[in-house]
Amino acid sequence: MGLMDKIFGTHSQHELKRIYPIVDRIEALEPEMKALSDAELKDKTREFKERLKEGETLDDILPEAYAVVREGAYRSMGMRHYRVQLIGGIILHQGRIAEMRTGEGKTLVSTLPAYLNALEEKGVHIVTVNDYLAKRDAEWMGKVHEFLGLTVGVVLNDMDNDERRAAYNCDITYVTNNELGFDYLRDNMVIYKEQLVQRGLNFAVIDEVDSVLIDEARTPLIISGQSNKSTKLYEACDILARQLERGEASGEFSKINAIMGEDIEESGDFIVNEKEKVVNLTEDGVKKVRVLSGGEKVRCMLSKLMISGANVLMLDEPTDHLDMESITALNNGLVKFQGVLIFSSRDHQIVETTANRIMEIVNGQLIDKITTYDEYLASDEMARKRQVFTLTDEQMQENE
């Protein structure tokens, strides 16, 4: 400690001086809390919740709430919070780190901010480093919260989703950092809202914070799940590759060839370099791939169909904005993947499926029409759009 710190005090000392008056108010309420019966003390939880709904803040009710927890801990476990523990509880509620020595009762300290923040009914997580501590603390410190009318849950490694969901829906949940992290990742992979196990993330008290947020945080949590994206993309590439012909080069291209301006004659669509284990497209191969995929615009549209694993392709722009080559390539791709195309004109969008089921989207409303494609094309409402769809329909029939 430097000379200036000895004279003016450290930052921690200044912060503690701001907290001491709050601690004095908590201790001053001890006689009042002792005079309450068990039922009256438990009813304080309901009173606090109503006061919060009427506009008071957590900081407004903190001294009284901490005094209730202090008395509740003594009646349920025979343990009363000391002054240093009250200081630690206030600091944790403020979202700061409280460094406490071994034996100062860190586990009991967590009951103070946990109870206070659980009054908002948004859930509180108490994060520990292993299952043993999570279960022990839930059973041990949970007596205080249950005595005061709150629900307590614990998440363990061997629990199924229903058990986890029930634990997370409690007022206070004890959980390890790994289980909390993996449940968060799994929730981001589910399809339906009903499959989620976690509730909103509101407030957390972290035990061994230096280990959880620094040491263990260096090891990322990685989770994998089923995905059809890569498979569909491989299928698309396989279809394109099977239409290419292997060729040969007249020689190996070198720096001398480049300096002398000599060209290497290539045949086919691609050349295989056995030595380097590399396959390169020839100029003809590049052109052929571009035609098959329809250029960048159509390739992106087909990619949406293939990668998503869906059977429906939605055009981002009217079909009459696409050139002849793009429309041909688009239809080639749709036939190969047996897809469904949503054609788009300037004022309507038409869906033509492989089952001859026609659907029309007008002003965002889906109109389902059971009819054949030929009948739909012959209808009066298609007259103004027939030029766009007749061209597409003819090419669709050619590909079939």
Secondary structure, DSSP 8 states (H G I E B T S, - for coil): --HHHHHH--HHHHHHHHHHHHHHHHHHTHHHHHTS-HHHHHHHHHHHHHHHHTT--HHHHHHHHHHHHHHHHHHHHS----HHHHHHHHHHHTT------TTS-HHHHTHHHHHHHHTTSS-EEEEESSHHHHHHHHHHTHHHHHHTT--EEEE-TT--HHHHHHHHTSSEEEEEHHHHHHHHHHHTT-SSGGG-------EEEETTHHIIIIIGGGS--------SHHHHHHHHHHHHHHT--B--BSS---HHHHHHT----B-SSEEEETTTTEEEE-HHHHHHHHHHHTHHHHHHHHHHHHHHT-SEEE-SS-GGGS-HHHHHHHHHHHHHHT-EEEEE-SS-EEEE-TTSEEEEEETTEEEEEE--HHHHHHSGGGGGGHHHHHHHHHHHHHH-
